[in-house]
Amino acid sequence: MVKKEVAVGIDIGGTNTVFGFVDIKGNILGKGRISTTHYDEIEVFIAALYEKIVIASQKIGNDIEVIGFGIGAPMGNINKGTIEHAAGLPWKGIVPLSDVFNRHTNLPVIVTNDANAAAVGEMVYGGAKKMKNFVVITLGTGLGSGFVVDGKLVYGNDGFAGEIGHTAIRPGTSNRDCGCGRKGCLETYVSATGLKRTLLKIMADSIEPSELRKYSFEELDAEIIHEAAKRGDHIAKKAFLHTGMMLGFKLADVVAHTNPEAIFLFGGLALARDLIFKPAKEYMEKYLLNIYKGKVKLLPSELSTHNAAVLGASSLAWSLKEL
Amino acid sequence: MVKKEVAVGIDIGGTNTVFGFVDIKGNILGKGRISTTHYDEIEVFIAALYEKIVIASQKIGNDIEVIGFGIGAPMGNINKGTIEHAAGLPWKGIVPLSDVFNRHTNLPVIVTNDANAAAVGEMVYGGAKKMKNFVVITLGTGLGSGFVVDGKLVYGNDGFAGEIGHTAIRPGTSNRDCGCGRKGCLETYVSATGLKRTLLKIMADSIEPSELRKYSFEELDAEIIHEAAKRGDHIAKKAFLHTGMMLGFKLADVVAHTNPEAIFLFGGLALARDLIFKPAKEYMEKYLLNIYKGKVKLLPSELSTHNAAVLGASSLAWSLKEL
């Protein structure tokens, strides 16, 4: 019997790591997850992850054959197979991810950042199937981006293209600390965490009542704020408006760099739809040069939030096999 | 006798239009120029330009054969052969440049913006010969940029990638009008004109003496300010420092988008060398994410200011012939 080939796509997020077994058509035959934050040592994390993957593969049965592993991770470097100085992960400095992974398997392991993986996923399975020039912005714990130019993912000279989450919105004018050690980075405003921080700032300045005043910072998340905004909570709505505005500013910059056909928003924050898309679109258009105005689509990712990065990561493994 | 093939490279600048006859090796066999600002009608301008080109070609002699025309112009669109809404040129709206040009010749005419042309010139003849990922920033009357990713010029979906001169440095906080109709665009600070504007601002705020207080705005240019700064004029030095700082802010953003190996500065302002490179490098490094720090070269263009855009434009015509 011929075994069905699958690629394992792994998405290492700030909170959880998700993996899936994906066939060449993009069908997910099995999935699993493991906490990212519970492992201080990368070796222990990878060992635990690999064990989970093996157990999950056994559950699917004997008729699959793994051809390789694609890993999306913050600050993942495709040239070196490393994670380097990822602010949102427990492991500091330069982490030799593919080397550690290859202690468990001889199969190919390819690493890139989760946003690049999501961009490949959008191109292979999602809304960018027929597009040659587009950008995916991932809005999770932080903000990532993947640029596709002329049908190919942009890696850059050091393998680190697309880290726009760490560009300043208004250089030198913000007091908001970023996990990267600097101040005022885009992701301190535009991400699930950024939304919470903006909410607290507005709550501090305003005397308006809000159902969210009963929540601690730790209890709050994008979904709670989204639900409150839908019920008409003024402070929640203002937090989304400000977040969308900041995103819109930066999207105008993004367009001026590579002039994409579309920008896809992906991740938890993008699920708030109009609350984030409306101000983002309005301020993007406001700050766009006239030659770009009205031409760039701002779209929600067509991949489900959990599967996109896994699909993207897995498609990297497929592309490696075909080389 | 076999005639020597040449491509005509044309650089349409805000003030002057320069052209040259370039062989396949990049030798310039003849050059000419015409004022850009003296022609309100594009048809009259092109007719005058074409006549100048014909006369110049006759001076070179009968042993050359023109194979095509490459034109670099602000807001030049390679997909459509147009100039669209170029703030710094006398012709408004969408100008069908290649169509008008083709009333005079049946040879191929290819149009792109002057910064893209300069980037191709840097790649073919200059300091980027061995580079796959780099950016050229042109600092003239305005600010243009050309992005090369994986050895290919980035055009974008609408043919307008790289218009970073019209991104805002600090959105919503600047009163400085831009020719594009908005406020606070990068080129209102970082360009020969931007330097002059910053100088006047500093002169207005300061009571320090300066040899430049005797010049009118119209009399001033980047070279006069450069000479004054070299003689130790405080206000001239401050104007360069501020200009370099603003450039550095934006270069950090540029790096985060496409992670280039190098950024080349091209044009009159770049000739001031340390006065512009030192603060630009310092602030770029300050605003770079740690994974990029110390890795991106900031270099002067290796092409002479006048020839780079002509060479770049001409190389577009050669590439067209080879297709």
Interface residues (C-beta under 8 A of the other chain):
Chain A: M75 E84 H85 K132 N133 F147 V149 D150 K152 V154 Y155 G156 N157 D158 G159 F160 A161 G162 E163 I164 H166 T167 A168 I169 R170 P171 G172 T173 C180 G181 R182 F249 A252 D253 V254 A256 H257 T258 N259 P260 E261 Y287 L289 N290 I291 Y292 K295
Chain B: M75 E84 H85 K132 N133 F147 V149 D150 K152 V154 Y155 G156 N157 D158 G159 F160 A161 G162 E163 I164 H166 T167 A168 I169 R170 P171 G172 T173 C180 G181 R182 F249 A252 D253 V254 A256 H257 T258 N259 P260 E261 Y287 L289 N290 I291 Y292 K295
